[in-house]
């Protein structure tokens, strides 16, 4: 990707702590704050007020782009790492390549009489980036975590073997979002009903993975909102949480101005070490139980290929113009692809001609 600007910040923290037990380990209780997905549209949703009476022209006026990202890590035995950035611009903007890390070590005395010390190591790393252009958004989120070893085997004072389990964890979560907003003016000749019909398309490309599946999560969200002159509320016309193509058609009167807001957000969360899950009985009695041990885990939500927003004028003679100057036309095949196709056709024609000559 051709970044117009690169901003890089690195946090790296390593802290050693000692936890002392007698022939055992001390379990540290962690409060894992569930990561809430960053929606790029959160700002306008707050402005509109979900569940309240709509207000006129809640979308941003004019035109612009922006992006945000965040990352948070926590490794038991270490200190948390975090980063965040919000950026607005009037053209192409980039927030990219930023990292949050946390490394921890927990020393455990498993046999007080012989001072038998073992160390457990935990680390987490998150990366998030985003970029925004008019009708084109990109976002990437990656969270990784490790914890080792799973357990130690040692000899008790009486000579019998015993194990010390690794009960410590590393946790990471990150998110990135991007948005654009613009205003278009409807022009040209309307259809017989007095409208210029536009087709809006949202094309989201991306992939996600969580390995192993029970260690975390990954998500996408992309939306398109519009606000026109017919009523005071905004329209949430396209929305998807999966890669794919969505389209809808809407008619507008010539002379109307339509405000648009497109957004894309991705998020990941991950945990390594001893995993837990909540089990409920009868719908009201719940308890936390072990869900296995994971030494390495990774979660990826990659929508850096693009979320494209396109507009097609379906009414003959109808036109649109934008304040930003963007056309919002669907992309055409790359020149290399066109030349490849043309070259193939020329080759077929030449082969056919030679065949006719040989036959004659």
Secondary structure, DSSP 8 states (H G I E B T S, - for coil): ---S-----EE--EEEEEEE-SSS---------------TTHHHHHHH-TTS---TT-S--S-EEEEEEEEEEEETTS--EEEEEEEEESS-EEEEEEEEEEEEEEEEEEETTTTEEEEEEEEEEEEEEEEEETTEEEEEEEEEEEEE-SEEEEE-TTS-EEEEE---EEEEEEEEEEEEEEEEEEEE---TTS-EEEEEEEEEEEEEEEESGGGEEEEEEEEEEEE-SS-SS-EEEEEESSSEEEEEEEEE-TT-EEEEEEEEEEEEEEEEEEEEEEEEETTTEEEEEEEEEESEEEEEEEEEEEEEEEEEE-STTEEEEESS----------HHHHHHHHHHHHHHHHHHHHHHHHH-
